[in-house]
Amino acid sequence: MRTPAAAAAVLAVTGTALLWAPAASAAPTAALSCAPLGVAGGYAEFVEKDSTRFSDSEGAVAVGGDARFGDAATGQGFSVGSRLSDADLAKLPGGHSLVVGGTLHANQVVVSKGSAVYGRLQDRSSADFAVDGRHGPGASPVDFGKEFAALRNLSSGWAAVTPNGTVAVPQGSHGLLLAGTDKELNVFAVAAGDLEKAAEISIKVPAGATTLVNVIGGSYDMGATPTYGVNLWDETAGRFVQDDYAAGSAAFKQVRSALLWNFPQAESVKKNYTSWPGTILAPRATVELGGKGVGPGHVNGAVVAEELLSVPGAETHQMTFTGCLPKAAEPGEPVTPEKPKPTPTVVPEQPEPEEPKSEQPGGTEPGAPSASPSTPAESAAPGTPAPAPTTPEGDLASTGSAFGPGVVGVAIATVALGGGFVAYSVRRRRGRLS
């Protein structure tokens, strides 16, 4: 993975930029919980009903219904828990890194750490389930009905919290800029339709703060425009950095791990090949990681969903939510998002990115488990050229897809925040076949 360097001209901004800058902090004053998702917070994938998955989840996986992991016809497998620590395992109910309440249909399934429990294992898959005997049928240690009832209430309650950050459209761009200054909690409300229109999304909050993005609407499709990248402000670098597996400094990673995308109303959430930082909370939705014509794409965080589907190559990475959210939020009507305000900043026009041409299934060759864990690029010896990306956003997972969007441009504009100027770097990616 290689994170592209930022480069562009800095444009002057008049004092009118203050019109869209975040107001003085109006963060909720309610007590915060730093384990707000309950049992779900220990899993990279927490699904109430059924799940169909391939490739890899670096963390723990819990499915309340049936799970179809891997595919014998295409030689696809699925691995679980490669990056779980002993401390992570100790927090999981029963110490199980894989929980399936219904029937597990397994092909080349590997549980790297921990153990597995399921309601029933499909007969033909017994020989393809490699956990060294550390698995077996049994009652689920997770009460999915209870947990998801609580999660839906929390999701509705957080959606009713008054925003204290702003959502803006930099002039001349097709992106969205979410900006907040609170050092504890920054809350944003954005209509799903407006988020769909964003060719890129940039978030600027202080490192160490929690970010809550309430996406209001019945459905969201990241491939509608599509979105080509999500950028987070890196305080150490002093610029925006596009999300990728090993991207950014420790400050960047602090922002990513404390970022929650809340979909309180959605029944459908679709992701394209773009790397998506943070945790996705969609307790009423079918979440799709990739799809026909858009490739897979990884989540650098966790997914909480009613149902989870994916194409081969899509992964969830062990970057579970570490933020703190109001613990006494009462379910209510979500805050109605305001229309994103244009900024006076002029951003040079960028070339229109190419649309993806076709879906290229990922995975390893048939007959071999497509389940080896990701390896960050920073593990390479100093001075060694980084390998070419094999996954949509450059994550170094051997189970990725053949999609590989390229980087095509950077623009930096200065915007006024509380009287000071900050650099706004925008990176645009093009979807193409690698």
N, C-alpha and C positions, 0 to 999 in steps of 0.2 A: 504494500500500500504506500502511495506517495501522496502527501498533502500538497496541493499546488500552492506556490508562493503568491502573495497578494502584490499587485502592481497596478497603479493607475494614477491619474491626476487628481489632486484634491481641489474641489470646487468651492468657491466662496458662497456663504449663506448669509442672508440678511437676518435681522432680529426677529422677523416674522416666524422663524423656525420655532420660536418658543410657543407658538400657538398649538403645536401638536406634542410638545414635550410633556412627559408625565407630570401630573400635578404633585404637590407635596404628598408624601406617603399617606395613604388612607387604608393601609392594610388592616384586615380584620383583627380585632383586639381579643377575640376568643382564644382560650387556651388551645395550644397546638399539640397534636400527637405526632411523635416521631416514628411510630409504627402504624400508620393510618390504615393500611390495607389488611390488617389482621393476618390470618393464616395465609392469604394470597400473597403477602409480601415476601414469603420465602421461596416463591417459585418464579421461574422464567416464563412458564406457560401455565395458566390457571384457567381451566375451561369447565363450564357447568355441564354442558351436554357432550356432543361428539367432537372428535378431532381427527383430521387426516393430515399426516405430516411425513416429511422426508428429510433427509440430510442430517440436521444437527440442532440440538439445543444444548448450550454449554451449562445451563442450570438445571434445576429440578422441574419436573413436569407432572401436573395433576389434571386428570380428565374424569368428570363425573359419569359420563356415558360410555359409549364405545370408542375405541381408538384404532385407527388403521395407520400403522407405522411401516413405511417402506412399501416396495412393490416388486414382487418376484418377476413380473413380466419385463420390467425395465432394469432390473438389477439394483434398484434403489434400496437403501437402508436408512436407519435413523439411529443416532447416538444421543445419549442423555448424560448430563452431569459431568462432563470432562473437566470443568473448572470449579467444581464445588470444593470448598474447603471443609475441614473437619468441623469448624464452627458453623458453617452453613448447614451441614448434615444434622448437627445436633439440634437445630431449630425446627427441623421438619417432623411432622407427626409420624411417629413410628420409625423415624430415621430413613424412610423410603424416599428415594429420589425420583421414583416413578410410581404414580398411583393411577390406576384405571378402575373406575367403579363398575363398568360393564365388561364387555368382551374385548380382549386385546387381540387384534389381528396383526401379527408381527412377521416382518421379513428382514433379516439381517439387523435386528435391533440389538444394540450394545448399551448396557448401563455401565458407564465407566467408573462411577463411584456411588456408594450407597447400595440400595436394594430396590426390588420392585414387588408390588402387590397388585392383584387384579381380581376381578370377579370371576372371569373365565378366560382361558387361553385357547384360541382356536387350534384344533388338533394339528393341522398341517404346519403350524408355525413353531411347534415346540423345539425343533432342531435348529431353528434360526434365531433363537433368543439367547444371547450370550451374556450371562451375568454370573457365571461360575456357581450356579446353584443357589444364588442369593435372590431367589424369586419364588413366588408361589401364589396360589389362590387364597383369598381371604377377604374379610370385611374391610371396606375403605376406612382409613383412619380420619378421613375428612368428611364432614357433614356439608356437602355442597349446597343443599337447599338453604341451610342456615347461613352459610358464608355469603352466598349470592344475594339473599334477602338483605343482609347488612350492607353489602357492597352497592346495591342499587339505591338504598337509602343514603349512603354516603355520597354517591355520585350525584344524586339529586340535590343533596344539601350543599355540596361544594359548588354546584352550578348556580346556586342562589346567592353566593357570596359576591358582594359589590367589587367590581374590578378596580384596581389601583394602578394599572398599567395601560398603555395606549397601543392601538393597532393602527398603523399608518401605511400608506403606499408612497414610497419614494418616487418623486416626479420623474416621468420618463421610463419607469421600470414596470415590470409585470409581477413584482414580488410584494411581500408583506414584511413589515418591520414591527416586531413586538418589543416595546421598550418599557422597562420598569427600573426604579431606583431603590426600592425597599431592600434593606439588607437581610430581612427575615422571610418575607413572603410576597411574591408578585403574582397578581391574579389578572388574567385576560379573558375577555369574552369575544368570540369571533363566530360569525355565522358559517356553517359548513360550506355554503355556496361560495362565500368570499375566500375561504381557505382553499377550495378547489381551484379557484382562478389564479392562485399564486404559482408562478413559474419557479419561485424559490421563496423560502421562508427564513427570516433572520430574527434571532432572539438576543436581546441585550439586557442582561440582568447582572447584579453583582455576584461574583463567585461566593459560594456558601449559602446563597439564598435559595429558597424553594420557588419553583415556577409552576403555577397551575394554569393551564390553557383549557378553558371550557369551550368546546366546539358544539354549537347549538344547531340542531337539525336532525332529521330522520335518517340521513345517510351521508356518507362522505366517500369520495373516490379520488385518491391521490393521483390517479392517471387521467383525470378528466381534462386537465390543461396540456400536459401533465406538470407535476412539480419535479424539478431536476436536482434539487439539493436543499438541505436544511443547514443553516449556518448558526453557530453559537459564538457569542463574544468571548474571546480568550483574553482575560486581563493581563496575563503574563506577556503574551505576544502583542497586545495592544491593537488587535484587529479581530475581524470575524474569521472563523475557521469552519470550513465545511465538514460536516460530520463524516467520520469514517472510523473503522475499527480502532486504530491506535492514534487517531488524530488528536492534536492539541496537547497543551500542558496540563498539569494537575488542576489548574484553575478551570480550564475547559471541561475536564472530566467531572469536576464538582458540579458545574451547571448541568451537565448531561444526566448525572445520576439523580439529581433532585428535580427533574422535569417530569411532570405528569400531564398527559393529554387525556382530558375527561370528555367522554361522549355520553352524556346522560340520557339522550333521547334516541340515539341512532340504533337502527336495526340492521344496518349494513355499513361496514367500514372496509374499504379496499385500499390496499397498498400496492404501489408499483415498485420498480427496481431501485428506487432511491433509498439510501441508508436513512433510517428513521431513528433519531436519538430520543431516549427517554422511555417511560412506561406508558402503555396504551391501556386505559381503563374504559372498556366498552361492555358493561355487564348485561346489556340487552341485545347485543349485536352478534351477527356472524362476521368475524374478521377474516379477511382473505389476504394472505401474504403472496402477492403476485397473481398472475392470471394469464389467459390467452393473449399473446401479443405484447405483454409488458414485462415478462421475465419475473424472477423472484425478488430479491432485495431483502436485506437483513434488518432486524430490529436490535439496536444497541441499547437494550433495556428489556422490559418484560411485557407480556401481553395477558390481559385479563378479559375474557370474552365468554359469551354464552356458547358460541361454537367457533371452532378454528379450522380453517382450510389453508392449504398451501400448495404451490407447485414445487417440483424438485429444485433444490438449491437455496431455498429460503431458510434462514437461521435466526434463532434468538440467542443473544449473547448474555453472559452472566454479568449484567450491570443493573441489578435490581434497584428499586426505588429507595432512596435514602433521605428523602425530604420530610418535612413536618407540615401537617395540614390541620385545619380546625377539627377538633374531635367532637364538638357539640353542634355541628351544622345540622339544622333540621331540614328534612325534605321540603321542597317548595318549588314554586315556579322559577325556572332559570332566568337569569338576567337577560334582557333582550339586548343583543349586541348592537353597538352603533356601527354605522358604515365606516370602513377605514378612511381616515382623513389623508388627503394628499399632502406631502411635504413640499416646501418650496425648493427642495434640492433637485437639481437637474442631473439625471443619470444618463450618460450616453447610451444610445440605442445599441442593443446587442444583436448579433445574427440570430435568426430563428433556428432553434435546435431541430435536428432531424427526428422524426418519429421512429420508434422501434419497428423493425420490419417483420419479425416473426419471433415466436417463442423458441428458445433453445434450451431443452431440458438439461439440467445440470447433473452432478453426481459422478461417481467413478465408473469404471468399466463394469459391464454386467458380470456378476459373479463375485465381485469384491464389495465389502461393506462401504457404502458412501457415507461414512460416519466419522471420519477422523477430525479431531478438534482443530479450531482455527489457531494460527500462529501469528502473533503480531509482528509487523515488519521490523519493529525496533529491536527484535532479538537477533537480527543479522549483525555480523561483525562490522565494526566501524570501517567506513570506506567501501563497503560492498554495495554495488548498485541494487536498488530495491527491485524485486521482481515485478513483472507486468501484472496488473490486476487480472484475476480470473473470475471475479464476481462483480456484480453490477456497480458497486461503489468502491471497489478496490479492497474489500475485506479479504484477508488471506486465508479463507477457508477452502480446503480442497474439495468440499462438497458443493461449491457454488455453481452458478449458471454461466453460460458462455456470454451473457450480456456484459457490456462494459462501456458505460457512458464516458465520453471524454470530457475534459475540461476545456472550455472555449473562451473564457474571458473573465476579467476582473474589473470592477469599477469601485472606486473609493469616493465617497462624498462626505463632506463634513456636515454634521447636524448639531444643532444647539441643544444641550440637555442641561437645564438648570443654570444657564449662563456660560457653560464651558463647551468646548468643541471636542467631538470624538470622531474617529475615522470609521467610516461605514464601508466595509469591503463587501462586494457582492460577487459571488462566483456562480457562473452559469455552466451547467453540464448539458451535454448533448447525448440523447439516447441513440445508440447505434450498436450494430453487431461488432464484437471484438474479433 
